[in-house]
Amino acid sequence: MARQYSLVCEDDIGERVRALAREYGLTEEEVLRQLIQRGLEQTEAERRS
């Protein structure tokens, strides 16, 4: 089951997300989804080491 979250960020972060979306032909939502996934994976890997 999918969950929905709301995110508020500074303008500079929003611009970086928008730039990544344009560069890779993704939606901003997909960029955020991938960034969160990557961040969680990295955090879990650091905990194990």
C-alpha positions as CSV (number, residue, x, y, z in Angstrom):
1,M,0.0,0.0,0.0
2,A,1.4,3.4,-1.0
3,R,1.6,6.3,1.5
4,Q,1.5,9.9,0.7
5,Y,3.8,12.5,2.3
6,S,4.0,16.2,2.0
7,L,7.4,17.9,1.8
8,V,8.4,21.5,2.3
9,C,11.9,22.6,1.3
10,E,14.0,25.7,0.7
11,D,13.9,27.2,-2.8
12,D,17.4,26.1,-3.6
13,I,16.6,22.5,-2.9
14,G,13.5,22.8,-5.1
15,E,15.5,24.2,-7.9
16,R,18.0,21.3,-7.7
17,V,15.1,18.8,-7.8
18,R,13.6,20.6,-10.8
19,A,17.0,20.6,-12.6
20,L,17.4,16.8,-12.0
21,A,13.9,16.2,-13.3
22,R,14.6,18.1,-16.4
23,E,18.0,16.5,-17.0
24,Y,16.7,13.0,-16.7
25,G,13.2,13.5,-18.1
26,L,11.4,12.6,-14.9
27,T,8.8,14.2,-12.8
28,E,9.8,16.1,-9.7
29,E,7.9,13.5,-7.7
30,E,9.9,10.7,-9.2
31,V,13.2,12.5,-8.5
32,L,12.1,12.9,-4.8
33,R,11.1,9.2,-4.7
34,Q,14.5,8.1,-6.0
35,L,16.4,10.5,-3.7
36,I,14.5,9.2,-0.6
37,Q,15.1,5.6,-1.7
38,R,18.8,6.2,-2.2
39,G,19.1,8.0,1.1
40,L,17.4,5.2,3.0
41,E,19.6,2.6,1.3
42,Q,22.7,4.5,2.2
43,T,21.6,5.0,5.8
44,E,20.9,1.3,6.2
45,A,24.2,0.4,4.7
46,E,26.1,2.7,7.1
47,R,24.2,1.2,10.1
48,R,25.4,-2.3,9.1
49,S,29.0,-1.3,8.8
